[in-house]
């Protein structure tokens, strides 16, 4: 998946414009880079388009332990959006990551996050919610 496809998927899932989807994606990836180990962040980055790798390759080696609520707060602040938009955006980005990166990397990423993150990332896959015959 290339950069434009990734952002389009996030925009569709979050029901936001492309510019806001870009901001939410970058903010979520920066926050994810703080929440998981640097090694895991780099494994994720290696499977993403180059334009989306920076927030993850810049991650510190040691993960910060914070809740989903704090994750959403940080993302909202970085993206310049309200909490409700950040909540939906985080879910959209995590679900798009889940559908983009390999299953092994998804499993390792999710193993570093509390269960509440798994529930957020387990949202519907776009292909499951598109109408039959729909083309995005």
C-alpha positions as CSV (number, residue, x, y, z in Angstrom):
1,X,0.0,0.0,0.0
2,X,1.4,3.4,-0.9
3,X,1.1,6.6,1.1
4,X,-1.9,7.9,-0.8
5,X,-3.8,4.6,-0.4
6,X,-3.0,4.6,3.3
7,X,-4.3,8.1,3.9
8,X,-7.4,7.4,1.7
9,X,-8.2,4.3,3.8
10,X,-7.8,6.4,7.0
11,X,-10.0,9.2,5.6
12,X,-12.7,6.7,4.6
13,X,-12.7,4.8,7.9
14,X,-12.7,8.0,10.0
15,X,-15.1,9.9,7.6
16,X,-12.7,12.9,7.5
17,X,-11.1,14.8,4.7
18,X,-7.7,13.9,3.3
19,X,-5.8,16.7,5.1
20,X,-7.3,15.7,8.5
21,X,-6.6,12.0,7.7
22,X,-2.9,12.9,7.1
23,X,-2.7,14.9,10.4
24,X,-4.4,12.0,12.3
25,X,-2.2,9.4,10.8
26,X,1.0,11.3,11.6
27,X,-0.1,12.1,15.1
28,X,-1.2,8.5,15.8
29,X,2.1,7.1,14.5
30,X,4.1,9.6,16.6
31,X,2.1,8.5,19.7
32,X,2.4,4.8,18.8
33,X,6.2,5.3,18.6
34,X,6.1,6.5,22.2
35,X,3.9,3.7,23.4
36,X,5.9,0.7,21.9
37,X,9.6,-0.2,21.9
38,X,11.9,1.4,19.4
39,X,12.6,-1.9,17.8
40,X,9.0,-2.7,17.3
41,X,8.3,0.8,15.9
42,X,11.1,0.3,13.4
43,X,9.6,-3.1,12.3
44,X,6.3,-1.4,11.6
45,X,8.0,1.5,9.8
46,X,9.8,-0.9,7.5
47,X,6.5,-2.1,6.2
48,X,5.0,1.4,5.6
49,X,5.5,3.9,2.8
50,X,8.6,6.1,3.3
51,X,6.4,9.2,3.9
52,X,5.0,7.5,7.1
53,X,8.1,6.1,8.5
54,X,9.7,9.1,10.3
55,X,7.4,9.1,13.4
56,X,8.3,5.4,14.0
57,X,12.0,5.4,13.2
58,X,12.5,8.3,15.6
59,X,11.0,6.3,18.5
60,X,12.9,5.9,21.7
61,X,14.1,2.4,22.5
62,X,12.1,2.2,25.8
63,X,8.3,2.3,25.6
64,X,6.2,4.7,27.7
65,X,3.4,3.1,29.6
66,X,0.2,5.0,29.2
67,X,-3.4,4.2,28.7
68,X,-5.6,4.4,25.6
69,X,-7.2,7.6,27.0
70,X,-3.7,9.2,27.2
71,X,-2.9,7.9,23.7
72,X,-6.0,9.6,22.3
73,X,-5.3,12.8,24.2
74,X,-1.8,13.0,22.8
75,X,-3.0,12.3,19.3
76,X,-5.7,15.0,19.6
77,X,-3.1,17.5,20.7
78,X,-0.7,16.7,17.9
79,X,-3.3,16.6,15.2
80,X,-5.0,19.7,16.4
81,X,-8.4,18.0,16.6
82,X,-11.0,17.4,19.4
83,X,-11.0,14.3,21.4
84,X,-13.9,12.7,19.5
85,X,-12.2,13.2,16.2
86,X,-8.9,11.8,17.6
87,X,-10.8,8.8,19.0
88,X,-12.2,7.9,15.6
89,X,-8.9,8.8,13.9
90,X,-6.8,6.5,16.2
91,X,-9.2,3.6,15.5
92,X,-9.0,4.3,11.7
93,X,-5.2,4.4,11.7
94,X,-4.8,1.3,13.9
95,X,-7.2,-0.6,11.7
96,X,-5.4,0.5,8.6
97,X,-2.1,-0.5,10.1
98,X,-3.6,-3.9,11.0
99,X,-4.6,-4.4,7.3
100,X,-1.3,-3.1,5.9
101,X,1.5,-4.7,7.9
102,X,2.3,-8.4,8.3
103,X,0.4,-10.5,10.8
104,X,3.6,-11.2,12.8
105,X,4.3,-7.5,13.2
106,X,0.7,-6.8,14.1
107,X,0.9,-9.5,16.8
108,X,4.1,-8.1,18.3
109,X,2.7,-4.5,18.2
110,X,-0.5,-5.6,19.9
111,X,1.4,-7.6,22.5
112,X,3.0,-4.4,23.7
113,X,-0.4,-2.6,24.1
114,X,-3.1,-3.1,26.7
115,X,-6.2,-5.1,25.7
116,X,-8.2,-1.9,25.1
117,X,-6.0,-1.1,22.1
118,X,-6.9,-4.4,20.5
119,X,-10.6,-3.6,20.7
120,X,-10.0,-0.3,19.0
121,X,-7.8,-1.8,16.2
122,X,-10.3,-4.6,15.6
123,X,-12.8,-2.3,13.9
124,X,-14.3,-3.5,10.6
125,X,-12.1,-3.9,7.6
126,X,-13.0,-1.6,4.8
127,X,-13.7,-4.4,2.4
128,X,-16.2,-5.7,5.0
129,X,-18.2,-2.5,5.2
130,X,-18.2,-1.4,1.5
131,X,-21.3,-2.0,-0.4
132,X,-21.2,-4.9,-2.8
133,X,-19.8,-3.7,-6.1
134,X,-18.4,-0.5,-4.4
135,X,-15.1,0.7,-5.6
136,X,-14.0,2.9,-2.6
